[in-house]
Amino acid sequence: MDERKQEIFHAIVRHFIQTATPVGSNTILVSYKLSVSPATIRNDMVFLEHEGLLYQPHTSAGRIPTDLGYRMYVNNIQKEERIREKVQKDIHRLLAFYRTHKAKEHIYDAVGLLADSSNNVSFATLPDQSRTFYLGLSHILKQPEFRENPMMASQVVEVFEHNNNFLSTLHTLDITDDVKIFIGKENIIEKIQSCSLIVSQYNFEGHKGFIGILGPTRMNYAYCTVALEEIKKILEKNKLH
């Protein structure tokens, strides 16, 4: 088989693998920009069919590879250009997605553990996303000051529902690996100045973000601070699962 026929044959096999539809001469001409006429492609396809490498499932349809055609393609697969480079690129992209997904799962668990242990709202920023994940609003809404002042409670809920503002505020604060406490009016966001914020930066397998607690100003600071330190330690040491 000459080089042109081999090029056309490989193009037909690749296209059928991608689309699962019979491949016609015009498809090959347009998709692969071969410098030959449609008639030449049709003649070569007839030749490949006579060789048992292609067959036509219907009279008006294009061709698809036979088992013999696949065998020939596989035997020559090492000649496919840049195939290893493409596979490596796809795997690295999927691996990055997988690692980010697993990181989010660990952060979700850490936030849930922190909310339940502190009996307040717990939150964390998520890898590769401009949003904040939070749990425990029910804890804070049960506190007497919020039951007696529904407006105060609704303001806290609103801050988390419009969490882009909350996230941008976190970035303006001086938050480091050490736990920081912002009490009442020390919070920049006016709507949560009835609360205190305990927050720190985490680093989980290269993913950096913020994790913290939001609760009433009368919260148990000593307990909540240690809870945040311990759960952050568990998260960073990958001990949640």
C-alpha positions as a Markdown table, in Angstrom:
| # | Residue | x | y | z |
|---|---|---|---|---|
| 1 | Met | 0.0 | 0.0 | 0.0 |
| 2 | Asp | 1.4 | 3.4 | -1.0 |
| 3 | Glu | 1.8 | 6.3 | 1.4 |
| 4 | Arg | -1.3 | 8.1 | 0.2 |
| 5 | Lys | -3.6 | 5.2 | 0.6 |
| 6 | Gln | -2.2 | 4.5 | 4.0 |
| 7 | Glu | -2.8 | 8.2 | 5.0 |
| 8 | Ile | -6.4 | 7.9 | 3.8 |
| 9 | Phe | -6.9 | 4.6 | 5.5 |
| 10 | His | -5.6 | 5.9 | 8.9 |
| 11 | Ala | -7.8 | 9.0 | 8.5 |
| 12 | Ile | -10.9 | 6.9 | 8.0 |
| 13 | Val | -10.1 | 4.7 | 11.0 |
| 14 | Arg | -9.4 | 7.7 | 13.3 |
| 15 | His | -12.6 | 9.5 | 12.2 |
| 16 | Phe | -14.7 | 6.4 | 12.7 |
| 17 | Ile | -13.2 | 5.9 | 16.1 |
| 18 | Gln | -14.2 | 9.4 | 17.1 |
| 19 | Thr | -17.7 | 9.5 | 15.5 |
| 20 | Ala | -18.9 | 5.9 | 15.2 |
| 21 | Thr | -20.5 | 6.9 | 11.8 |
| 22 | Pro | -19.5 | 5.7 | 8.3 |
| 23 | Val | -16.9 | 7.9 | 6.7 |
| 24 | Gly | -17.3 | 9.4 | 3.2 |
| 25 | Ser | -14.7 | 10.8 | 0.8 |
| 26 | Asn | -15.9 | 14.4 | 1.4 |
| 27 | Thr | -15.5 | 14.0 | 5.1 |
| 28 | Ile | -11.9 | 12.9 | 4.7 |
| 29 | Leu | -11.2 | 15.7 | 2.2 |
| 30 | Val | -12.7 | 18.5 | 4.5 |
| 31 | Ser | -11.6 | 17.2 | 7.9 |
| 32 | Tyr | -8.1 | 16.1 | 7.0 |
| 33 | Lys | -7.3 | 18.6 | 4.2 |
| 34 | Leu | -5.6 | 16.1 | 2.0 |
| 35 | Ser | -4.1 | 17.5 | -1.2 |
| 36 | Val | -5.9 | 15.1 | -3.5 |
| 37 | Ser | -9.3 | 15.2 | -5.3 |
| 38 | Pro | -12.5 | 13.6 | -4.0 |
| 39 | Ala | -12.3 | 11.1 | -6.9 |
| 40 | Thr | -8.9 | 10.0 | -5.9 |
| 41 | Ile | -10.1 | 9.4 | -2.3 |
| 42 | Arg | -13.1 | 7.5 | -3.6 |
| 43 | Asn | -10.9 | 5.3 | -5.8 |
| 44 | Asp | -8.5 | 4.6 | -2.9 |
| 45 | Met | -11.5 | 3.8 | -0.6 |
| 46 | Val | -12.6 | 1.2 | -3.2 |
| 47 | Phe | -9.1 | -0.2 | -3.3 |
| 48 | Leu | -9.1 | -0.5 | 0.6 |
| 49 | Glu | -12.5 | -2.1 | 0.5 |
| 50 | His | -11.2 | -4.7 | -2.1 |
| 51 | Glu | -8.3 | -5.4 | 0.2 |
| 52 | Gly | -10.7 | -6.2 | 3.0 |
| 53 | Leu | -9.7 | -3.3 | 5.2 |
| 54 | Leu | -13.0 | -1.3 | 4.8 |
| 55 | Tyr | -16.6 | -2.2 | 4.1 |
| 56 | Gln | -19.7 | -0.2 | 3.2 |
| 57 | Pro | -22.6 | -1.0 | 5.6 |
| 58 | His | -25.2 | 0.5 | 3.2 |
| 59 | Thr | -25.1 | 1.4 | -0.5 |
| 60 | Ser | -25.3 | 5.2 | 0.2 |
| 61 | Ala | -23.1 | 5.2 | 3.3 |
| 62 | Gly | -19.4 | 5.8 | 3.7 |
| 63 | Arg | -17.0 | 3.1 | 4.8 |
| 64 | Ile | -16.1 | 1.7 | 8.2 |
| 65 | Pro | -13.0 | -0.4 | 9.2 |
| 66 | Thr | -13.2 | -4.2 | 9.2 |
| 67 | Asp | -11.5 | -6.4 | 11.8 |
| 68 | Leu | -8.6 | -6.8 | 9.4 |
| 69 | Gly | -8.5 | -3.1 | 9.0 |
| 70 | Tyr | -8.3 | -2.6 | 12.7 |
| 71 | Arg | -5.5 | -5.2 | 12.9 |
| 72 | Met | -3.5 | -3.3 | 10.3 |
| 73 | Tyr | -4.2 | 0.0 | 12.1 |
| 74 | Val | -3.0 | -1.5 | 15.4 |
| 75 | Asn | 0.1 | -3.0 | 13.9 |
| 76 | Asn | 1.1 | 0.4 | 12.6 |
| 77 | Ile | -0.2 | 2.4 | 15.6 |
| 78 | Gln | 3.3 | 3.4 | 16.7 |
| 79 | Lys | 3.5 | 5.5 | 13.5 |
| 80 | Glu | 0.7 | 7.8 | 14.8 |
| 81 | Glu | 2.2 | 11.2 | 15.4 |
| 82 | Arg | 2.2 | 12.7 | 18.9 |
| 83 | Ile | -0.2 | 10.0 | 20.3 |
| 84 | Arg | 1.9 | 9.6 | 23.5 |
| 85 | Glu | 2.0 | 13.4 | 24.0 |
| 86 | Lys | -1.8 | 13.6 | 23.7 |
| 87 | Val | -2.4 | 10.7 | 26.1 |
| 88 | Gln | 0.0 | 12.2 | 28.6 |
| 89 | Lys | -1.7 | 15.6 | 28.3 |
| 90 | Asp | -5.2 | 14.0 | 28.8 |
| 91 | Ile | -4.1 | 12.0 | 31.8 |
| 92 | His | -2.4 | 15.0 | 33.5 |
| 93 | Arg | -5.6 | 17.0 | 32.9 |
| 94 | Leu | -7.8 | 14.2 | 34.4 |
| 95 | Leu | -5.3 | 13.7 | 37.3 |
| 96 | Ala | -5.5 | 17.4 | 38.2 |
| 97 | Phe | -9.3 | 17.2 | 38.1 |
| 98 | Tyr | -9.2 | 14.0 | 40.3 |
| 99 | Arg | -6.9 | 15.6 | 42.8 |
| 100 | Thr | -9.0 | 18.8 | 43.0 |
| 101 | His | -12.1 | 16.7 | 43.5 |
| 102 | Lys | -10.5 | 14.6 | 46.3 |
| 103 | Ala | -9.2 | 17.8 | 47.9 |
| 104 | Lys | -12.8 | 19.2 | 48.0 |
| 105 | Glu | -14.1 | 16.0 | 49.6 |
| 106 | His | -11.5 | 16.3 | 52.4 |
| 107 | Ile | -12.4 | 20.0 | 52.9 |
| 108 | Tyr | -16.1 | 19.3 | 53.0 |
| 109 | Asp | -15.5 | 16.7 | 55.8 |
| 110 | Ala | -13.2 | 19.2 | 57.6 |
| 111 | Val | -15.9 | 21.9 | 57.5 |
| 112 | Gly | -18.6 | 19.4 | 58.7 |
| 113 | Leu | -16.4 | 18.3 | 61.6 |
| 114 | Leu | -15.6 | 21.9 | 62.5 |
| 115 | Ala | -19.2 | 23.0 | 62.4 |
| 116 | Asp | -20.4 | 20.1 | 64.7 |
| 117 | Ser | -17.5 | 20.4 | 67.1 |
| 118 | Ser | -17.7 | 24.2 | 67.5 |
| 119 | Asn | -21.6 | 24.3 | 67.3 |
| 120 | Asn | -21.3 | 27.3 | 65.0 |
| 121 | Val | -21.1 | 28.0 | 61.3 |
| 122 | Ser | -17.9 | 26.6 | 59.7 |
| 123 | Phe | -16.6 | 27.5 | 56.3 |
| 124 | Ala | -13.7 | 27.0 | 53.9 |
| 125 | Thr | -12.8 | 28.3 | 50.5 |
| 126 | Leu | -12.6 | 25.6 | 47.9 |
| 127 | Pro | -9.7 | 24.8 | 45.5 |
| 128 | Asp | -10.0 | 26.3 | 42.0 |
| 129 | Gln | -13.4 | 27.8 | 42.8 |
| 130 | Ser | -14.3 | 31.4 | 43.7 |
| 131 | Arg | -16.8 | 30.4 | 46.3 |
| 132 | Thr | -17.0 | 29.4 | 50.0 |
| 133 | Phe | -18.4 | 26.2 | 51.3 |
| 134 | Tyr | -20.2 | 26.4 | 54.6 |
| 135 | Leu | -22.1 | 24.3 | 57.1 |
| 136 | Gly | -23.8 | 24.8 | 60.4 |
| 137 | Leu | -26.2 | 27.7 | 59.9 |
| 138 | Ser | -28.7 | 25.8 | 61.9 |
| 139 | His | -26.3 | 25.9 | 64.9 |
| 140 | Ile | -26.0 | 29.7 | 64.9 |
| 141 | Leu | -29.8 | 30.2 | 64.3 |
| 142 | Lys | -30.6 | 28.3 | 67.5 |
| 143 | Gln | -28.5 | 30.7 | 69.6 |
| 144 | Pro | -30.7 | 33.0 | 71.8 |
| 145 | Glu | -29.4 | 36.3 | 70.3 |
| 146 | Phe | -30.4 | 35.2 | 66.8 |
| 147 | Arg | -33.7 | 33.7 | 67.8 |
| 148 | Glu | -34.6 | 37.1 | 69.5 |
| 149 | Asn | -33.3 | 39.1 | 66.5 |
| 150 | Pro | -34.4 | 37.5 | 63.2 |
| 151 | Met | -32.9 | 40.5 | 61.3 |
| 152 | Met | -29.5 | 39.7 | 62.7 |
| 153 | Ala | -29.9 | 36.0 | 61.7 |
| 154 | Ser | -31.0 | 36.9 | 58.2 |
| 155 | Gln | -27.9 | 39.1 | 57.7 |
| 156 | Val | -25.6 | 36.2 | 58.6 |
| 157 | Val | -27.5 | 34.0 | 56.1 |
| 158 | Glu | -27.2 | 36.8 | 53.4 |
| 159 | Val | -23.5 | 37.1 | 53.8 |
| 160 | Phe | -23.0 | 33.4 | 53.0 |
| 161 | Glu | -25.5 | 33.4 | 50.2 |
| 162 | His | -23.6 | 36.3 | 48.6 |
| 163 | Asn | -20.3 | 34.6 | 49.4 |
| 164 | Asn | -18.3 | 36.4 | 46.7 |
| 165 | Asn | -18.3 | 39.5 | 48.9 |
| 166 | Phe | -17.4 | 37.3 | 51.9 |
| 167 | Leu | -14.6 | 35.6 | 49.9 |
| 168 | Ser | -13.2 | 38.9 | 48.7 |
| 169 | Thr | -13.3 | 40.2 | 52.3 |
| 170 | Leu | -11.3 | 37.2 | 53.5 |
| 171 | His | -8.6 | 38.1 | 51.0 |
| 172 | Thr | -8.3 | 41.6 | 52.4 |
| 173 | Leu | -7.8 | 40.4 | 56.0 |
| 174 | Asp | -4.4 | 39.6 | 57.4 |
| 175 | Ile | -4.9 | 35.8 | 57.5 |
| 176 | Thr | -1.9 | 33.5 | 57.9 |
| 177 | Asp | -1.2 | 29.9 | 59.0 |
| 178 | Asp | -1.8 | 31.2 | 62.6 |
| 179 | Val | -5.4 | 31.3 | 63.8 |
| 180 | Lys | -6.7 | 34.9 | 63.8 |
| 181 | Ile | -9.8 | 36.1 | 65.7 |
| 182 | Phe | -11.9 | 39.1 | 64.6 |
| 183 | Ile | -14.4 | 40.2 | 67.3 |
| 184 | Gly | -17.6 | 42.0 | 66.5 |
| 185 | Lys | -16.9 | 45.3 | 64.8 |
| 186 | Glu | -13.3 | 44.2 | 63.9 |
| 187 | Asn | -15.1 | 42.4 | 61.1 |
| 188 | Ile | -15.0 | 44.4 | 57.9 |
| 189 | Ile | -18.4 | 43.2 | 56.7 |
| 190 | Glu | -21.0 | 45.3 | 58.5 |
| 191 | Lys | -23.7 | 42.6 | 58.4 |
| 192 | Ile | -21.7 | 40.2 | 60.5 |
| 193 | Gln | -20.4 | 42.7 | 63.1 |
| 194 | Ser | -22.8 | 41.0 | 65.5 |
| 195 | Cys | -20.5 | 37.9 | 65.2 |
| 196 | Ser | -16.9 | 36.9 | 65.7 |
| 197 | Leu | -14.7 | 35.3 | 63.1 |
| 198 | Ile | -12.0 | 32.7 | 63.8 |
| 199 | Val | -10.0 | 31.9 | 60.7 |
| 200 | Ser | -6.8 | 30.5 | 59.4 |
| 201 | Gln | -5.1 | 29.6 | 56.2 |
| 202 | Tyr | -4.9 | 25.9 | 55.2 |
| 203 | Asn | -2.6 | 24.1 | 52.8 |
| 204 | Phe | -3.9 | 20.7 | 51.6 |
| 205 | Glu | -1.6 | 18.9 | 49.1 |
| 206 | Gly | -0.8 | 22.2 | 47.4 |
| 207 | His | -4.3 | 23.6 | 47.6 |
| 208 | Lys | -4.4 | 26.8 | 49.7 |
| 209 | Gly | -7.4 | 28.5 | 51.1 |
| 210 | Phe | -9.1 | 29.7 | 54.3 |
| 211 | Ile | -11.0 | 27.7 | 56.9 |
| 212 | Gly | -12.8 | 29.1 | 59.9 |
| 213 | Ile | -15.7 | 29.6 | 62.3 |
| 214 | Leu | -18.4 | 32.3 | 62.4 |
| 215 | Gly | -20.4 | 32.6 | 65.6 |
| 216 | Pro | -21.9 | 35.0 | 68.2 |
| 217 | Thr | -19.5 | 37.3 | 70.0 |
| 218 | Arg | -20.1 | 35.3 | 73.2 |
| 219 | Met | -18.8 | 32.1 | 71.6 |
| 220 | Asn | -16.3 | 29.9 | 73.5 |
| 221 | Tyr | -13.1 | 31.4 | 71.9 |
| 222 | Ala | -10.7 | 29.0 | 73.7 |
| 223 | Tyr | -12.6 | 25.9 | 72.6 |
| 224 | Cys | -13.3 | 27.1 | 69.0 |
| 225 | Thr | -9.7 | 28.2 | 68.5 |
| 226 | Val | -8.3 | 24.8 | 69.5 |
| 227 | Ala | -11.0 | 23.0 | 67.5 |
| 228 | Leu | -9.9 | 25.0 | 64.4 |
| 229 | Glu | -6.2 | 24.3 | 65.0 |
| 230 | Glu | -6.8 | 20.6 | 65.5 |
| 231 | Ile | -9.1 | 20.1 | 62.5 |
| 232 | Lys | -6.8 | 22.1 | 60.3 |
| 233 | Lys | -4.0 | 19.8 | 61.4 |
| 234 | Ile | -6.0 | 16.7 | 60.6 |
| 235 | Leu | -6.9 | 18.2 | 57.2 |
| 236 | Glu | -3.3 | 19.0 | 56.3 |
| 237 | Lys | -2.0 | 15.6 | 57.4 |
| 238 | Asn | -4.7 | 14.0 | 55.3 |
| 239 | Lys | -6.1 | 12.1 | 58.2 |
| 240 | Leu | -9.9 | 12.6 | 57.5 |
| 241 | His | -10.3 | 9.3 | 55.6 |
